Amino acid sequence: MPGTVALGWGVDLPARVVTNDELAGPLGSDAASLERATGVRTRRRAEPGLGASGLATAAATRALAEAGCGPDAVDLIVFSTMTSDIAFPGAGCFLQDKLGCNTVGALDVRAQCNGFLAALAVAEAFSRAGRSARVLVCTAEVHSSALDYSPRGVGVTPRFGDGAAVVLIGPGEPDFVRSCVLHNDPTDFERFWCEFPASRHFPARMTRESFLAGRHYYVYDAPALAAQARATMADVTGEALAAAGVGIGDVALFLMHYVDPGVAHEAASLAGLPADRTVATAEAHGHIASAGLPVALSEARAAGRIGRGDLVCCTAFGAGIAWGAGVLRV
């Protein structure tokens, strides 16, 4: 069965940097307290009116340029986001139009913080089957327009950032995806969710009372999720390594993706990962959900921390409750 390789990478992080000093006043806190609570100093914020597909367009253009091809080379778009431009159609359709990818397939994947790995699994299956040789795997999030900038949001708002990352995969050797393990636990999903607008709410998808109560903002129950995230991230990292047939010593870099970087580091320690080869993705730009892993991977490539042929283990845990891990050869 033919393998797949990463042909090109692209990242787009909005130019606007939002510091804890800027957030502290509206959230009724101070910068030092926000950093201690979240492990995040700065995050990026998209310009008003820019949706997930807008960020992904810039990232996709860079990925195609690195691959040395144009939009006409793309056979399929797989777009992972939890912050789509509008209710429907999906962000993949918007990106397809912006890039000018004609009438190729374009689909969205919803796996929240585990979205990159889920989208990669879908894309690789199409590519391996010979149905779509070159697949554009897109991740992008615009969280900033969905956050509560009042004291009510102090536990959630400073944790999130905006950004996009894209990788073009295609046939080749050695294999880019060495393993990919996905899990989901739908019980108690209200610990990390966004309830409204909701199609199950009749006759309107949201009432004025629900809006005033802030039920359209993210809910993140940090204490309830920490123990599960710590244990499952450690376990699934081991699963992915075993599935790839490699050990900890074979991996150049471990990327631990969770909204709380402190918990991510604790999971890495529990898994026995070396601290000098482990990155908690949310530390750099806040939590960018589906885009956090590929942004961190792309930045590690740009910084020379990983090179061609190196193995990278990506682990994620988030809303769903969804988690997974994969070993990639970059």
Steps between C-alpha positions, in 0.01 A plus 500: 500500500648841404611734777449873549741785560465862613561710190466846653409683821349841564403702808308822550495670839316833517726802539319631805652375825277518809687515829381415850528869584237575235264230622545550873281808543187376318533160669531656845845356564867590460760382248705296745193313626389418145840359413516291817151361440535424129870466419442738207660843456374601156260379235407617149172660397356500149377822344123561534306330222768240428383141536686171521520463122662843473787398725526163325525663157827671588635181659393286204665738254828460688466121513439481125796730433731278709371198307571678172147470366181698462135452602437293187720224651260449793269197470318535835467747788453370855439792738497462878352780708262555791452866399367482144436826313122450513257225599516347151645436251825387655827688516643261241258637241602859580868409473442318173346815353775728636776280358324430170516121534223450245260213580715262706351354817500718811388377840515611861608285796377573851730363769582824683845492663567158346404633159840494333550130567143418394533700177837339430352152545221581253738658248749216518226243439394678180860537385599139575191369322601691188174693501666839555875513443570844649289603799507840667465446875385831647459610860388845613327660796362845576418472870527870583152588371336236722654584837361680805702816570346563841600368845272204433749381236819527703548122519458440127563806283876549561570140403397522131664642190441519123706347223523257210731232365481294182693201363478359149545123495555280199639162391859418587745332733595480783158515661397831656238348731663214690203458735178676596288399799162666569268470803178664615302494826155666460407480870499825698586702189354809670831536682643653181242628254311789341123452525346771280391567226347152496292331228335285767356814661153570357356720358802733506856380531559735790282701734567846636515350850772253396695778331489724807608204714808459280414149389652569157847525655743214550477290814824347623495317834873490569499298826264235360706445186855518632528143632345347187717709267817416692441124496359459149767718335770289661328175399423595141856622445616151588236353267619710208865412559416130518287517186790667316747244631728764653620592847533830684866520404415488129286814512655842443214703648180442699215748460243489783184688405257598774335824608699496828875478428571407861288187469662426163843502663374279781369250244838501327673430829257217575580349159871522573571751222822704517433861597755636253313336210146588610290805408165597652341666198276750683796682658605681183175647362222380729280205413414496128297175514536311170789719379714479814693185405588591138589858598744368761639241259550760227673738738731221619595436136564870438716526812711200399389302802392215273625415152408289201448136596458567873219337693253720689235367740186717518255449787170685554212510747192720488128549458297201392648369721751407227864406518762336284863478401701442187860447399600699191819491296568854383 
